[in-house]
Amino acid sequence: MGMIYRRKKRDPATGKLEEQGPYWMKYYIEGRPIQESTKVFEKDQAKKILKVKEGEVAAGLYRGPSMDRIRFEDLATLVQQDYQINRRKTVRRIAEYQKHLEPHFRKARVSSITTDRIKAYIIRRQEQGAANGTINREIGFLKRMFRLGYQQTPQLVARVPHIPQLKEHNIRSGFFEHEDFLALRGALPDYAQVPATLAYYSGMRMGEVYSLQWKQINWTEGKLFLKAQDTKTNTPRVLYLTGDLYRVLLAWKTRCDKKWPNCQWICHRGGIRLQSFKRSWWEACEAVGLGQRVKDEKKGRPVWDGKRPHDFRRTAVRNMIRAGVPEKIAMAISGHKTRSVFDRYNIVNERDLEQAARSLTAYFEKQTVTLAVTLAELRGESSGVANRQQVETSGIFLEPASGIEPPTCGLRTGPDPNSDNLTPQETTTQEVGEMGLDGGGLSCPGSSVVADQASGDDE
């Protein structure tokens, strides 16, 4: 059973102990006494607070008085531990996210990190020129902090604030045509041609390409095995080596065995594992007109505007789909686990749209038109010759001269009653049975309906 009480303090004038301040409550958790202020001065309210607290303890929802003392740095430590325990490959990135968050949230109590404060951080980062995608990654770090704190026992976070997500309009959509790739590969140095070829044909991430070793290739079967620990999704994959990719790797292997026999890495420079070839990439792209370095006024430094190595991944996905590879198999080759991300990489360019238009035109040109029939014929009844519709030919198509509603005549330019301003394809041949009551010719196609109506009126 818990209890409420008020702390006593000796009065310096009288020397007596007198109750002062708000009511305190005392309750027990697994036999351990917990003393906490109710922050109220009314005894009835203090009793209600004590009952709520005892109910939380009984239900296992106890949060503890220390929750209000949890700060930003405490939850950031939980994220770092989570990445280390699960051996995540992007552990270096969380340090960058935390570096941007700390100036705004340093030593802040978790209870004071509200949605309004998060929005203020977003506005400040936008003013600094950060892209929406970068800001989403940073506030994603915040969201991960709160969720880990909420999952602790006992909980370190009473609630997870709403953290808004920004729309990302700067999603890259670059890809390579085959002639662009061949031109770029020819401009790259020898050591950079190997990772470029691997990324272009396989769609592997560049980090996966740099981690490849010669022992992962089975030359007899023509297979390359990716280990689970070297892939982003921790899923092993198999890549079959064929065509140009096989020839490039075989030639590079022959050269490496002669000059660097002890090097275990496929992608290396002078026997040292390759981590990046950014500078060589920039120079090659500039040489073949696939990009250039431009000065960014906001950042105050040159930035790259052009093709990137990651564009090979989008290109490989698109090429596999265009080649007729089933999407499930294409996802297994490229290493995509979710359909939404895979669809983002399946880029549609103007050439695809043009081909779709040509295919649609070819489809229409192959279609045949069925001759129009009367309703009586559709019901299986016999229909007289007078009720049949006159049809005409235009090119390879057969079209009815009249539809459900009779067509109107064109504007006449002269007094000639037979002149209807119709094109030669629209002119119909009238038979004797289609003459009007007065023996005159009908003025336009489909006017036999008018003649039928006139005949009915006379009857």
FENWOQUI-V419086 format. One record per helix or strand of 2 or more residues. SS is the DSSP state (H for helix, E for strand). FROM is the first residue (numbers start at 1). TO is the last residue. Records with the same first field share a line. If there is no record, write none. Layout:
SS = FROM-TO + FROM-TO
This chain:
E = 3-10 + 17-29 + 32-37 + 217-218 + 223-226 + 237-240 + 268-269 + 272-273 + 291-296 + 301-306 + 391-394 + 397-400
H = 43-59 + 65-69 + 72-85 + 91-105 + 110-112 + 115-127 + 132-151 + 178-187 + 190-202 + 206-210 + 214-216 + 228-230 + 243-259 + 278-288 + 311-322 + 327-334 + 339-345 + 350-366 + 375-378 + 385-387 + 432-434 + 448-458
